[in-house]
């Protein structure tokens, strides 16, 4: 397994299959994907991209920290889940985020992923909320 920085478009197929089934690839482009401080990571198994995550320099007003990164679009093909790929993406991302003088990462986590985020050091902030057409989420964060 290798974790590498990847291009925005490299995330689309996984986002579509895992996070936005039935939607077009264009709908898998997120606001901020091409911003200067955004970066995307991919985990490769046997030279095949099987897990992705995107990180955006984006402040959430729920947190006092001035400089923050948002984790978004984390997706892993079902047959590769539970093998540590998403953890590896986070382990690679956190030092890069710290280099940008940020010490907080936040995300809108699907309820189904809450356990994963808690195991990787994230904490829930506030109450459950609904993202239209996607489902229930929690705001979660981690200090790094």
N, C-alpha and C positions, 0 to 999 in steps of 0.2 A: 504494500500500500504506500502511495505517495500523495502528499498534499502539495498542490501547486497553485499559484495565482493564475486565474483564468480570465478570459474576456467576458463581457456582459452577455453576449449572444450565446456563449457556451452554457449559460445557466438555463436558457429557455426550455429546452426539451425536458429536463428534469422537473423544472417548475410546473410545466404543463402536465406532465404525467402524474406527479404526486400532489401538487397543490391546486392546480386549476384544470382538472380533467374535463374534457369536452370543450375547452375554450381554445381560441386560436393562439398561435405563438406570439402574435403582437400583443395579446392581453397578458402575456407573461413578462412584459417590460414594465418595471416599476419606476415610479418617479424617483429621480436621483441616481438611477443606475449608472449614468455616464458622468456624474459629478467628479470633480478633480480628486476629492478625498475618499471617494467610494472605492472599495476593492471587493473582489469576488475570489473565493477559494473553492477548489475542487479536490475531491479525494478520488484517486485512481486505483483500481484493482486490475491487474493484468492489462495495463495501459487503457482501460476503459473508465470513463468518467461515470461514477456511480453515486456521488454525494456532492452537494453544493451548499454554499452559504454566502450571503452578501452582507457587507458591513458599510453603513452610511454614517457620515459625520452629521448627526441630526440630534438636536436638543429636544427632550421631552420636558415640558414645564412641570411635570409631577416631581421632578428631582432638582435639587439645588445646584448640583454640579454644573458649572458653566459649559464645560467641554464634555460631550458624550458621543458615543457611537450607538447606532441602532443595528441590531441583527435582524435580518429579514430574509425570507426565501430559503430557509434551510430545508433541504429535501434530500432524501436518500431512497434509492430504489428499494422496494419491499424486500427483495431477496438478500439485500446487504444490510438490513437494519439489525441492530443489536451487536454489530461487530466492531464498534468503537470508532467508526468513521466520523461521525458528527463530533465526538469528543476531540478527535485529532484536528478537525477543522477549527474548533474553538482554541485548542492549545496553540495552534499556529497563529490565529488571529490576535489573541490577547497581547503578545509582545509587540505586534505591529501597531495596535491601538495605543499602547502605552508610549510608544515612540512619538505618537502625535499628542502627547501630554494629556491624554484622557484616562480617567480611572473608573469610568462607569459605562457599562454596556446594558442596554435595555432591549426588550422585544415585546411584541404582542403575540403571546404563545397560545396556540390552540390548546384547548382543554386536554385533548388526547396526548399532548406532548409535555404536560405539566411535570410529570414524574421525571422525564429525562432532564428537563431544565433544573429541577430541584437537585438531582444527583450531581449536576455539574456546577452547583454553587449559586444558582439563581434563586431569588426570593420573590414572592408574590407581593404586589403593591396594589391595594384597592380591591374592588369587587369585580366579579365576572361581567363581561360585556359582550355584545353580539356584533360581529362584523357581517354586514349584509351579504347574502349569497355565499358566505363561507361558514359561519357558525360561531359558537361561543369561544371566547378568548379571555386571557388574563394578562395584565401588564406585569412583566417580570423584569428584574434587574440583577446585575452582579457588579460588585466593586472588584476591580483588578489592580 
